[in-house]
Amino acid sequence: MAGVWKVRAAFLAGVACLAGCDRASKVAAEAALSGHEPLSLVRGVLDLRYAENRDVAFNALSRVSVQVPAWGLTAFAALATMALLVAWAARRRRPLAQHAGFALVAAGALGNALDRVLRGSVVDFMHVHHWPVFNVADVLIVAGVALLALARQRKPGTSIAA
């Protein structure tokens, strides 16, 4: 039983650290980029540009002319984060890759949910040309989902690296 609590503590500490990194990157981006021209890192490929996203990923709601109040998006983000944590906690034994995948997704969801609660919008600042502006939380979510998908395809008892 003590092992379960160690895993849970490590999971929650990892989520908190990653969400903290996301939050710190957004605070730094706002301070350095808000009100300024984009900062080119790799000309024509990657720049840093401040953006406030009051929609969902890829501005999907605006594209279909759906308006959801800020409190609705905030409530959805909070509920989705809680549901993810409940899904993770519902099963005690799982491969390390699944724990890591859940931690990445939970940290990203928490980071964006915190933005919605604290600001009413999500701060985005990384821009790969021909792609919407995104943030560290978005990267965590995509990496976590990829890791979960990869772990799901593995046979029990095999390593992710195998």
C-alpha positions as CSV (number, residue, x, y, z in Angstrom):
1,M,0.0,0.0,0.0
2,A,2.9,2.4,0.7
3,G,4.1,1.9,-2.9
4,V,0.7,3.2,-4.2
5,W,1.1,6.4,-2.2
6,K,4.6,6.9,-3.4
7,V,3.5,6.6,-7.1
8,R,0.6,9.0,-6.4
9,A,2.8,11.5,-4.7
10,A,5.4,11.3,-7.5
11,F,2.6,11.7,-10.1
12,L,1.1,14.7,-8.4
13,A,4.5,16.3,-7.8
14,G,5.3,15.8,-11.5
15,V,2.0,17.4,-12.6
16,A,2.5,20.3,-10.2
17,C,6.1,20.9,-11.5
18,L,5.1,20.7,-15.1
19,A,2.1,23.0,-14.6
20,G,4.3,25.4,-12.8
21,C,6.8,25.4,-15.7
22,D,3.9,26.2,-18.0
23,R,2.7,29.0,-15.8
24,A,6.2,30.5,-15.5
25,S,6.6,30.4,-19.3
26,K,3.3,32.2,-19.8
27,V,4.2,34.9,-17.2
28,A,7.6,35.4,-18.9
29,A,6.0,35.5,-22.4
30,E,3.5,38.1,-21.3
31,A,6.2,40.3,-19.7
32,A,8.6,40.0,-22.7
33,L,6.2,39.9,-25.7
34,S,2.9,41.6,-24.9
35,G,2.7,44.8,-26.9
36,H,5.8,44.0,-28.9
37,E,6.5,42.7,-32.4
38,P,7.1,38.9,-32.7
39,L,10.6,37.8,-31.9
40,S,12.0,35.6,-34.7
41,L,14.0,32.6,-33.5
42,V,14.3,30.8,-36.8
43,R,13.4,33.2,-39.7
44,G,10.3,32.1,-41.5
45,V,9.9,29.0,-39.3
46,L,9.6,29.8,-35.6
47,D,8.9,33.0,-33.7
48,L,7.6,34.0,-30.3
49,R,4.5,36.1,-30.4
50,Y,2.1,37.0,-27.6
51,A,-1.6,35.9,-28.1
52,E,-4.6,35.6,-25.8
53,N,-6.8,32.7,-26.8
54,R,-10.4,33.1,-25.6
55,D,-11.5,30.1,-27.7
56,V,-10.6,26.5,-27.6
57,A,-7.7,24.8,-29.6
58,F,-7.3,26.0,-33.2
59,N,-10.1,28.6,-32.5
60,A,-12.5,25.8,-33.4
61,L,-15.6,27.4,-31.8
62,S,-15.1,30.7,-33.8
63,R,-14.7,28.7,-37.0
64,V,-18.2,27.2,-36.6
65,S,-19.7,30.5,-35.2
66,V,-20.3,29.1,-31.7
67,Q,-19.9,31.5,-28.8
68,V,-19.3,30.0,-25.3
69,P,-19.0,32.4,-22.4
70,A,-15.6,32.5,-20.6
71,W,-17.1,30.9,-17.5
72,G,-18.4,28.0,-19.6
73,L,-14.9,27.4,-21.1
74,T,-13.4,27.7,-17.6
75,A,-15.9,25.2,-16.1
76,F,-15.3,22.8,-18.9
77,A,-11.5,23.1,-18.5
78,A,-11.7,22.5,-14.7
79,L,-14.1,19.5,-15.1
80,A,-12.0,17.9,-17.9
81,T,-8.9,18.2,-15.7
82,M,-10.7,16.7,-12.7
83,A,-12.1,13.8,-14.9
84,L,-8.6,13.1,-16.2
85,L,-7.2,12.9,-12.6
86,V,-10.1,10.6,-11.6
87,A,-9.5,8.3,-14.6
88,W,-5.8,8.1,-13.6
89,A,-6.5,7.4,-10.0
90,A,-9.2,4.7,-10.8
91,R,-6.5,2.2,-11.6
92,R,-3.6,1.5,-9.3
93,R,-1.3,-0.6,-11.5
94,R,-0.3,0.6,-14.9
95,P,3.0,0.8,-16.9
96,L,5.3,3.7,-16.2
97,A,4.7,5.1,-19.7
98,Q,1.0,5.4,-19.0
99,H,1.7,7.2,-15.7
100,A,4.0,9.6,-17.6
101,G,1.4,10.1,-20.3
102,F,-1.4,10.9,-17.9
103,A,0.9,13.3,-16.0
104,L,1.8,15.2,-19.1
105,V,-1.8,15.5,-20.2
106,A,-3.0,16.5,-16.7
107,A,-0.2,19.1,-16.3
108,G,-1.1,20.7,-19.7
109,A,-4.8,20.6,-18.9
110,L,-4.2,22.1,-15.5
111,G,-1.9,24.8,-16.9
112,N,-4.5,26.0,-19.4
113,A,-7.4,25.6,-16.9
114,L,-5.4,27.8,-14.5
115,D,-5.0,30.5,-17.2
116,R,-8.8,30.5,-17.8
117,V,-9.5,30.8,-14.1
118,L,-6.9,33.5,-13.4
119,R,-7.1,35.5,-16.7
120,G,-10.3,34.4,-18.5
121,S,-8.1,33.4,-21.5
122,V,-5.1,31.2,-22.3
123,V,-1.7,32.8,-23.1
124,D,-0.1,31.4,-26.2
125,F,3.3,32.5,-27.4
126,M,5.1,29.9,-29.6
127,H,4.4,30.2,-33.3
128,V,5.6,27.6,-35.8
129,H,4.7,29.2,-39.2
130,H,1.6,27.7,-40.9
131,W,0.4,26.6,-37.5
132,P,-1.7,28.3,-34.8
133,V,0.2,29.9,-31.9
134,F,0.5,27.6,-28.9
135,N,2.1,27.2,-25.4
136,V,3.9,24.7,-23.2
137,A,0.7,23.3,-21.9
138,D,-0.4,22.4,-25.5
139,V,3.0,20.7,-26.0
140,L,2.5,18.7,-22.8
141,I,-1.0,17.6,-23.8
142,V,0.1,16.5,-27.3
143,A,3.2,14.6,-26.0
144,G,1.1,12.9,-23.2
145,V,-1.6,11.8,-25.7
146,A,1.2,10.4,-28.0
147,L,2.8,8.6,-25.1
148,L,-0.5,7.1,-24.0
149,A,-1.3,6.0,-27.5
150,L,2.1,4.4,-27.9
151,A,1.8,2.7,-24.5
152,R,-1.6,1.3,-25.4
153,Q,-0.2,-0.3,-28.5
154,R,2.5,-2.2,-26.6
155,K,1.9,-5.7,-25.4
156,P,1.9,-6.2,-21.6
157,G,5.3,-6.8,-20.3
158,T,7.2,-5.0,-23.0
159,S,9.0,-1.8,-22.7
160,I,8.1,1.5,-24.5
161,A,11.7,1.5,-25.7
162,A,11.6,-2.0,-27.1
